[in-house]
């Protein structure tokens, strides 16, 4: 059984294809602004659609899990316009899957963390969830080298989306509770 985990954002989309035992077949981020420099949301949907077509031609995917779009304000972070745009893009990507007859499951961020780590939130002593989850991913998958910033130490921000996609793909362990 192959599972596709997707983390959708308007700048990067993370993809992870793994089996139920967490053997990763594909793990990557599509940096949308490289393909769509004018930031046109519909062109970004086209990039998503082409990526999905390639993956479904290459693999026999049994389940698709998508992390739910951000729907609340973060202190010092997301503004209403950002949340609206992110939700619009997420819905357009869901439409692509629906149009292609691909069934998918929506997963809350807390659920993805619980499935991938055993806990629904980062430990209190960790400052940044994304860095903590990326380090955990590296421990579980030392065979996959995460892209680093120019300093060679810090994880490149584009990797966070692929790591989130991996966390979402781990939700296959909860399939028994899904219809």
Secondary structure, DSSP 4 states (H G I P E B T S, - for coil): -EEEEEEE-SSEEEEEEEETT--EEEEEEEEHHHH-TT--HHHHHHHHHHHHHHHHHH----EEEEEPPP-S--TTS--HHHHHHHHHHHHHHHHHHHHTT---EEE-HHHHHHHHHSSSS--TT-S-HHHHHHHHHHHH-TTSPPPB-TTSSSBPTTHHHHHHHHHHHGGGGGGGG--
